[in-house]
Every structure is written in structure tokens, then in C-alpha cells.
């Protein structure tokens, strides 16, 4: 299957033309693993949770005449 874009810049431009809907929110949080670092402490990592407000999504769907 051949994609409809030649590179990532063209892909991002296609994404930017999509209709705007509920805003994305990013919530970083830290997790602690089970591996130890050189100091004997548990390794930690920051992850990013991307989410949308489900109420905003429902409002967008209900307000969309095509839906």
C-alpha cells in the first residue's frame, strides 16, 4: 500500500488541514521501574499521557450535522 504523502512534512501538512475538534491535553507523569541504577535506586521515567475531554468530544459529535 502506497501512502498519499512523500515525507513527514507533507504528512504533517495533511494533518493540519483536518478539522479542529476537542483540544488535546498532555499530562506528564513519573513512573518508577523495578530496575536499579548505579546508586542502587529504582530507575524513574517521565511519560506523557495525551488525552481529550470526553464531554468536549461528545459535544463536537452532537454539534456536527454530518454525524
N, C-alpha and C positions, 0 to 999 in steps of 0.2 A: 504494500500500500504506500503510495507516494503522498507525503503531506502537501498541503496547499501553501507552504511557505519555504523559503530557501535558507533562511538563517534565523537566529533568535531575535534579531532586531525586527524583522518582518513579522515574526510571531507575536512579539510584544505590541507592535502597532495594531495587529488584528485584535488582540485582547483589549486594547484601549478603545476600539470602536464599539465594543459591546455595550449595551445599555447599562446604565448605573442602577444598581439595586441597593439593598441593605449594605451598610458600611461594614467592612471587615475590621475586626479589632484583634490586636496581638497582645497576648498576656504571657510575659516571660515568667518562668518558674524554675526553681533549682531542685534537682533530684540528687540523691545520694546513692551511689552504687555499692556493690559488695566487694569490689577490688580495692586494695590498699595502695597508696602512693609510697614514695621512698621514705617518707616520715612515719609510715605506719597508720596514717589517717585514711578514712574512706574517701575515694575519689568522688568529686561532685561535678555536675554538668548542668548548664543552663539550657533549657529547652524553650521553644516558643510555640504556644498554642494559638492558632489562628481560628477565630470563631466569628459568628454573626449573631445578632439578637434575633431569636426566632419570631418574636412578635413583629419586628420590622419586616421580616421575610414574609410572614402571613399577610400583613397589610399590603405589601408590594404585590403579592399574588392576587389578592382580592380586588385591588385597585387597577389591575391590568385587564383591559377589555378583551384582549386576546385569550386570556385564561378563562 
